[in-house]
Amino acid sequence: MEIRRINQDNSMQAVLTRQLADASERYYNGKPSSMTDAEFDRLYDHLAKTERISGFAYDISPTVRVGTTVLTELKQTRHETPALSLDKIKYQNREKMETWLGGQEGVISWKLDGLTIVATYDNGKLTQAVTRGDGEEGSIITHNAVSFHGLPSTVPYTGHLVIRGEALMTYQEFMRVNEEADGLYENPRNLAAATVQMYDGTESAKRKIDFYGFKLVIPEAKGSTEISLDTEDCRFSFMESCGIRVVPHELVNADNVLAKIEEWKEKLPKNEFPTDGLVFSYNDQVYANSLGTTNKYPRGSIALKWEDESKETTISDVRFSVGRTGKITPVAVFNPPVRLGAGSTVGRASLHNISIMKHIPETGNPGHTIPVKIGSKAEVALAQMIIPSVCSVSGDGVDVDIPSVCPVCGEPTVLEKNGDVEVLYCKNQGCAARTRGALESALSKNGLYVKGIGPSSIEDLQQAGIITSHVAELFTMEKRYGRKLPDALKKMEGWGEKSWNNLLDAVNGARKTTLRRFLYSLGVPMLGNDLSKKLSDYWGGDIEGFMRFYKDPDEAVLQELDGVGSTKAHFLTEWCKKTKGRHEDETMFYALAGELEFDAPADAADGTGGGSLAGLTFVITGSVYQYKNRDAFKASVEARSGKVAGSVSKKTSFLVNNDSQSMSGKNKKARELGIPVITEQEFIEQYGK
């Protein structure tokens, strides 16, 4: 096929190519999405058909490029071997897998929806990690990869080793981090891509990125291994023997492949990580390699993409939901609801933000977007077989009015731009929806968990005037109302004497708690579960330690703590000052603390404890050899009441570095502060393993 430069061409093919190239660039660079995955696949197929008819493709077309140009300040490097994409077949054509396998045995695995990473090991050490980029060149992200879960910094294989894998974020971690980012990202894949390509490794390490190896690329003969590498199954086993977590997989053949596809499909709702299909590879790697590659795909592997089942319905309304950060999300309501997937009834779907609501693909007009309208026909699907999504809409209907006031509190809204993405906000701190979201977060499993209470219960209690915006009000209900059902709840469906008393019992059961849970429940910006634990450890789990800080907050003290930093320290300090400046908030703060029973405090971080390493703080850097990896080393220290920090400070007791003569920044800092630098072996000799 002829390849042409796109230049200033404005033909339909050129417009569609630019649209898909932009969506691809967003996808690979962790930017907010401009279209759904289903729509991208649909337009991709249309573009490919158009190119076959015209006989040419433009140079930026995703049909002829692997990945995209990486827009980052990170240093770029070329791959040893091209990191190709995979040819695809659709779920609706899954019978083709029988023909593709033929008489060959295959390996089935998840097609994980993350960011492909190429990791290189030399002499047993992780020397480089690179994004796929455009397949030929990618960004060096080694500084971030060292904190990936499932990718060890050292392996027992001493030769030259190159593997490919997927860096991704679980749904749970996505919800945690995205909440801190005001819901800017639509899915885990976008947020994972943005995290992996962060310039600051200390910031990316605060987010959990999981790594799953899916391809052993280069094992040199000079390396020593007793495991055969002639089959894909054995190659997975070899990676596992190196301590690398691999993607779930199993053997298949032409006789059982269709049944296996259905088995794996049924597992989708239980997956903690996003997938957009399955991958099949020939198990016989000699045979697979003999097939060679195209300019874009290896012939020894193929992907089966989920075909997002879609159905037509009508958008009867667009409602606006207010979250705890004040972000207002448009939600499409369907009439009639549609049944999709394995019996799922879908009555609504998030439109994510104002920009997406204004630019939904137009049904029957590839490459063109229009705003959602009330009364318009819509194609609705389950993205990745799980998430309700509006794929396309017709142009008929009534324009959606973007609310100028918050639909909950009536205060003026603010339309803000983050790059080219428009997001609507309610800035009223006292908004009932915002406070409801804050209450839900405070009472979540990371906070002051009250069994059986959920969003509907909190909403009922707010409407009844029993609680307004403070968690303390929940813990004082029995004092204020006793065991008799309050009159305001008698009128509400689902409430009776029994349900009221069950709620009071659950609240009483939640009174025994920890400082970590208490800190999390306060709703301080950026004070998530990890930071709450760090601060709780600093104060030895003692509520009085935090109370002393609350009365006289010192931002500089917190800045000295590893993993806190100036921004987080500032948020907590300012929260303390503002709360003390508002009589009601301060009263409720003390009331909540007084209603809770805290676990007995442990020894403070700078004191002495019961473990053999209590009172000692270690910084571990470089490769380790006696422990499986640095995480295992850290776990050993913490199990004995020691602390492991990420950077050297005045509070560091020892820097552990097997290259004790290194001129690294941490070694220099340790020498400047007079902190001993010891090897891993010296640590074990002194403190045991």
N, C-alpha and C positions, 0 to 999 in steps of 0.2 A: 504493500500500500504506500502511496506517495505521502510524504510528510511536508506540510507547508507551514511557513511562518504566519502567525495570525495577524500581525500588524494591526491595521485599522479596519479590517474586514468586519462588517456589521450584518452579514447574512444570518439566517436562522441557525445554521450550523455553528457559526462563530459565536453567536449569543449563547447558545446552549453549552458550547465548549467552555466559554468563560464562566458561566454559572457553575458548572460542575468542577472546574479547576479551582474556583473560589471555595466551594464546599469542601473539596479535598484538602486545600491548604489549611482551612479551619480545623478539619478533622485531625490532621497530622501535627498541627502546632498547638493544640489544646485551647483553641478559641471557642467561644460560644457558637453553637451550630446555626447554620442558615437554612437547613432543611432536615427532614427526618431521614433515617437510614433507608426506609422503604421508598421514599421519593427519590433519593439518590440512585438506588438500584434501578428504579423505573426509568429515570431520565438517562442513566448510563446505557441501558438496553436500547433506548430510543436513539441515542447518539451513535452507538455502535452500528445500528441498522442504517442510519443516515450516512455514516462514513462508508459502509459497504456499497451503497447506491452511488455516492459521489465519487468513490475511488480514491479518496484522500482523507487524511486526518491532520488537524492542526498540531503544532509542536507542543502545545500545553495540554492536549487532550489526555484525560486519565486513562483512556483505552490504550495508549501507547507509552505512558510513563508509569514507573513504579514509585509509589509514594508521592512526594512533592518536594519542592525546595524548602529547606528548613530555615525559618525566619528566627534567628537567634543570635545572641552575642557569643555563644559558646564556640570553641574552636572546632573546625571541621576536619575530618580525615576520610580517606578512601577505604572501603572494605577490601579485605584480602580476596574474597570471592563475592560476586554480586549477591545482594540480599533480595532475591526475587519475590514477586507476589505469587498467588496461586490462581490457576484457572478455576472456574466455578460452574457448578450446575445447581439448579434450583430444586427445592424440596419437592415441588410438584412433578419434577422429572427424575425422582430418586431411583426409578427402575433402571436408569442408565448405569447405576453403580454396579449392577450385576455384570453388565457388559464390560465396564472399565476394569473390574477385577479379573474377569475371565477365570482362568485356572490358577491365578496367583493368590496367595495369602496376603491379607492387608492388615493394617493397623488403623483403628478408629480412635480419634481423640477430639476433645473440644476445640473449636475455633474460638479462642479467647479474644474478647474485644478490648484490647489494651494497646500498648505501644511496643512494637517489636524492638528488641535490644540484642546486639551482638556482643557477647562477652568473650574476652581473650585471657587465657592463663598461660604463663610461662614459668617454668621451674616451680610449679605448685602455687603460684601467686596470681591473683587477679590483677592484671596489668592494664587492662583497658575495657571500657564498656561504651558502646556507640549506638545511637539510634539508627534505624534503617534509613531514614531520610529518603532520598530518591532511588535507593537501591545500590547506587554506586558510591555515594558519599553521605555521611551522617555526622551528627554532633557528638562530641566526646562528653559523656555524662558519668565518668568514673567516680567523680566526687559525690554523686547522688547514689550510684549503684551500690556503693559499699554499705548502705543502710537498707537495701532491699531485703525483704524476708524471703528466704529460699535461694539466695545467691551467695554462697560462702566466699570469703576473702581468700581462703586457701583451699587447695584440693590435694589429695594424695598422688595425683598423676603429675609426673615431673617433666613431661614433654610439652610440646606446643599444642594447646587445646583451644578450639574456637567453638562456641555453642550459640545458638539462637534461642531466644525465649521471649515471653510476653510479660511486660511489666504492667500491672493493672491494680485497680482499687476495688475492694468489695463494695457491695451496695451499702452496708452498714457504715463503713469508713467514709464513703462518699457523702452520706447524709450528715455525718458528724462535721466533716470539713466544709461542705457546701453551706451549711448553716452559718458558719463563721464568715463565709464569703458572700453572705446575703443572697444565697441561691442563684449566683451568677451562672453556674454551670448546669446544663440540662441533663447530663448523664455522667456516670463514672469514668467513661473513656476520655472525655474532654478534660476532666479534672486530673486524671492520672497523667495525661500528656503534658499538661501545664506543670505538674509537680516534677516529673522526670526531667524536664528541661529548665528547671530553676537554676539560676546562676549561683545561688547560695546553698551549699549542701546542708548547712545547719538548719535552714528553714525547711527544705524538702524532707529531712529526717524526722520532722515533727508530724509528718503524715505517713501512714502505713502503706507502703507500696509492696505488693506481693509479686514474686517472680516465679514463673513456671517455664522450665526449659522444654522446648519442643523439637529441637533439631541439633544433632551433633554434626558439626561442619567439618572440622579438621582435627583428627587425631594422628600425629606423626608417628612413624614407625619407631623412632628412637625412644619414644615414651614406653614405659613398662606397664603392661596390663595383661592379665590372664583371661580377660573376658573377650570373647569373639565379638567383632564389630560388623559381621557380614549381614546381620538382619537389623531392621529398625527396632524390634523388640529388645534385642541385646544392647543396642545403642542407648535406649532409654535406661536399661539396667546399669550400664556403665556410668551414665550421668548421675544416677541415684547413688552409685557407689562412691562418687566424688562428693557427695553431700549436696548436690544440686536438686532442688525440688522440680519434678517433671509434671507435665500436664497429665491428668488421668487418661488412660488408654487401655485398649484390649485388642486381641486378634479377631479378625473377621474373615469370611470368605464369601464367595458368590451365593452359596446356599443359604446363609443366615444373615446377609448384610441388611436386607430390608427389615427383618425383625429387629436387628440390633439398632437400626436407625430409630425405630419406634420406641425401643427401650430407653435409648438416650434422650429422646424427645420428652418422655414422661418425667425424666429427672430435672428438666429445666426449672420448674417452679421452686425446687429445693436448692438450686445453685446459689451460693453466696457471692458469686462473681458473674459479670456479664459475659455472655457468649452470643455470637451471631451466626452459628452454624457448627458443622463438624468438619474435620479434616481426615482424609484417607490417604495413606501412603502404602506403597508396595513394601511388604516386609523384607523381601529379598533385595538388599541394597546393591548387589552386583547387577541384578536385572534393572533396577530403578535407574542406576547411573548410566547404564548402557543406552537408555532412551534419550539422554541428553536434555536440552532445554530449548525453549523458544527465546526470543529476545525479552520476554517478560515472565514466563512461567517455567518451572521444572516439570517434566513430563511424568515424573515418578510420584507426584502427589496431586491431589485435587481437593477442593473445598465444596461442601454441600451447604448452601445458604438456605436458612429458613425462609420460606415463602410466607410473609406476613399475610395471613388470611384477612381479607378486607370485606366489608359490607357497607351498603349505602344506607344512610339514615338522614334525618333532618336536624340541623342545629336549631333547637327551639329557644335557646337562651344562651347568653354568655354572662356568667356570674363572676364576681371578683372576690377572691379569698385573701384575707389579710393574715400574714404570718407574724411570728413573734418579733422579727426584726423590723416589721413595718412594711416589708415588701408585699405589694398587691399583685396577685397572680390571676390572670384571666383563665376561666375554666369553661369549656364548651359543654353544654347540656344537650343530650340527644333524646329525641322523641320520634319514633320509639327507640328504647334501648336495643342494642344488637347483641346477639350471642356469637362469641368468637372463641377460637381455641378449643380447649377441653371443657366446653360448657360454661365458659365465663360470660356473664351478662354485663355489658359495658353501657353505663348510662351517662358517663361524662369523661372528659379527658382534659388534662392541663394543656394550656397553650403557652406556658412557660413565662413569657414576657410580652410587652407591647409590640416589640419589633417582630417577633414571630407571628403574633396575631394579625399583624398588618401584611405579612408576606407568606401566605400559605399557597402552595402550588395550585394552579387552576386545573380542575378536572378536564381532561381532553385537550389541554393546551400545553404540552411539554415545554419547559423553559420559562414559563410565565407565572408570576405570582400575583395574588389578589388578597385583599383583606377579608377576614371572616365576617360574615353577615348573618344576622338572625333570620332564620327561615330558609337559608341556603342548604342545598344538598351537600352531604359530606361523605367521603370515603374514610371509614374508620378501621384501624387495624391494631393488633397487639404487636408492638415492636419487640423483637427478640422473643416473641411468643408470650410476653409477660406484661409489657407496659402499654396501656391504651394510648393511641396516637391518632390525630387527624392527619391523614395522608394528603388529601386534596379537597377542595370545595368548589362549588359552582358560584357564579357571579350574582345569582338572584338573592334578594332579601333586603333587610333593613340594616343600615349602618349601626355598628356597635358604638355607643357613647362611652368614651373613656371617662370614668368618673372624676369630676373636679373636686369632689369631697369624698372622704373615706366612707365606704358603705356601712361601716360599723359605728364610728364615733361622730361622723359628720364634719370633721375638721378638714381643711383644704389638703389636697394631695399634691405631690411634687413629682414631676417627670424628670428623671435623671438619665444621663447618657454615660455608659461605661464603654468607651471606644465607640463602636457604631451600634451598640445595643441599648435600646430604651427600656428603662425599668421604672414602674410606678411605685411610689412610696407614700405611706402615712407616717408623718413625723411626730404625731401626738403620742408622747410617752405614756399617757394615761388611757389610750385606746383599749377598749375591752378585748378586742381580738388580740392585740399585742400582749396584754396582761394574761389572757387565756393561754396563749402560746408559751409565755414565760412560766405560768403555773404548770403546764404540761411538762415542760422541760425540767422544772424543779422537782417534780414528782416522778420523773422517769427512773429507770433502773440504775442510772448513774448517780441520781440524786436521792432525795428522801422518799424512796419508793413506797407507795401505799398500794397494796394489792387490791385490784378490782376497780380502782378509780381510773377513768379515762376521759377523753375529750367531752363526751356527752354529759358525764356526771359533773365535770367542772363547769360546763355551760349552764346546766340546770341550777347549780349552786350559785353561780353568778346572777342568773336571772331572778332567782329567789331572794337575792340580796344577802345571802348567808356569808358569802365571801365576795370580795371585790377584786383585789389585785395582789394581795400579800399571802404567802404560804402560811404565815403565822395564823391567819384567820382559820385555816383548816384545823390546826392543832388546838384551837381554843373553842371549837364548836360545841363540845360537850359542856364546857363551863358556861357558855352563853345560852344554850338551848336545852341542855339536859338530854335525857333519853327519849323524850316524847317528840314525835315527828313535828317539825315546825309547820305552822299553818301554810306558809308560802309554798312548801313542797307538796302539800296535800292535793293541790290542783294539778300537779304535773304527773304525766304518765310514767308508770314504772316505780313510783315511790310509795312506800308504805312503812309501817313501824319496823318491820323486819329488815328491809333494805337500809333504812336509816341507822339502825343499831349495828348492822353488819359493817356499814361504813365507819362508824365510830370505833368499832373493834379493830378494824384494819388500820385506822389512824393511830390508835394506841399501840398497835403492834409495830408501827414504824418509828416510834419515839426513840428507841435505842438505835443509835447511828454512829457515824464516824466523822471526824473533822473533814475528811476528803469529801464525803457526800454533802456535808453542810456547805462547804465552799462552793461546790458545783451548783447547789440549789440557789445560790444568791443571784445567779443570772448576770454576773459581771462579764462584759464583753471580753472575748478571747480566753476566759477562764473555763476551759474544757476539762475533760476527765484527767488528761495527762498532767496539765499544770496544777490542777487541784491536788493530785497525788504528790507532786514535787513540793508544793507549799505545805501540805500536811506533813510530809517527811521532815521538812525544815523545822516546823514547829513541834516535831515529835508526836504528832497526833493530838496535841494538847489544845483544847479550845481556848484556854487562858492565854496561850502564846499568841494566837491570832487576835484575841481581844486586846492585848497590849499593843499590837500593831494597829488595830482599828482606831484605838484612842489617839495614837500618835504615829500616823503613817509616814514611813520613810522610804521614798522611792529608791534612793541610792542603795539601801540594804538589799532590796529585791533584785536590783540590777546585777549584783555580785553573784547571784545564784545561777548555776549552770542551767540552761534551758529556759530561762525566763526572759532576759533581755529588757531593753528600755521600753519598748512599746507595751508589752504585757504588764510590766511593773507600773507604768504610767496609768493604764486602765484601772488596775486594782486600787492604786493610791487615790486616783480621782473619785472612784466609786465610794471609797471610805469617806472622803471629804464631803462629797455631795450628800451622802446619806446622813451624815452628822448635821448637815446644814438644813435638812428638812425634818421637822419634828415628827411627823407621822411615820416617815420611813425609818427613822432611828428608833422610834418606839416599837415598831413592828419587828425590826432587826433584833432588838433585845428580847422581845416577847418570844420570837421563834427560838432563839438560843436557850431561853429559860424553859421552854416546853420540851426540849430534847434531852435525852440521856446519852452522853458521849462515852465511847469506849475508853478504858483507862489509858492514859497517854503512855507512849513509849518514850525512850530517851531522846532528847533533841538531837538534831543532826550533828551538832558540834560537841555533844557530850559523849558519855560512854554507855554502852548497852551491854546486853547479855551475850551477843555473838562475839566470836573471836576477832572479827574485824570491825567491831563497833567503834565509831569515832574516827575511822580512817576513810579518806577519800582518794580514790585511784582514778587516773586517766589512762586508758589503754589505747595505744596507737600502733599502727603498722600491722604486719602479719603475726599470727600466733601459730604455734606448732604443737604445744602440749595439749591445748584445748581444741575442740572441733572447729570453733570459730570464736570471734569476739563476743557474740551473744552468749555462748556457753561460758566463757570467761566471766562476763558480767554477772550471769546468773549465779555462778559460784561465789563471787564476792558478796552479792546481795543476800544470798542464803545465809551468810555468816554475819549479817547486819552491817556490812560495809556499804559504801556508796561509790558508784561509778559515775564520773562526770565526763562531759564531752570536751571540755576545754580546761587548760591549765590556769589556775588562779592562786591567790594567797592561801586558799583553803585546801588546796591539793596536798595530800600527804606524800604520794609517790606517782611518778610518771612511769608506766610500764611500756618499754619499747625494746624489742629484741635488737634493734640497731641503736644501741645506746650512744654511739658516737656520731649519729646523724646530725646534720645541720638543719633539720626541719624546724618549722616555726614553733612547734610544741617543745622540742628539745631546747631551743634557744630561750623560750619563755621560762622553762623550768630552771635553766642555769641562772637566768637573770634573777629569779626569785629565790634561788638557793634550795630548790626542791630536788630530792634525790631521783635520779633516773636509774631504774633497775630493769633487768631482763625478766622474761617470763619464768625462766628457770630459777632465778634468784627469788622471785616472788614465791614460787612453789617451795623452795628450800626453807624460806622464812615462815610462811604461813600455811603450807600444805596446799593440796589441790581440792 
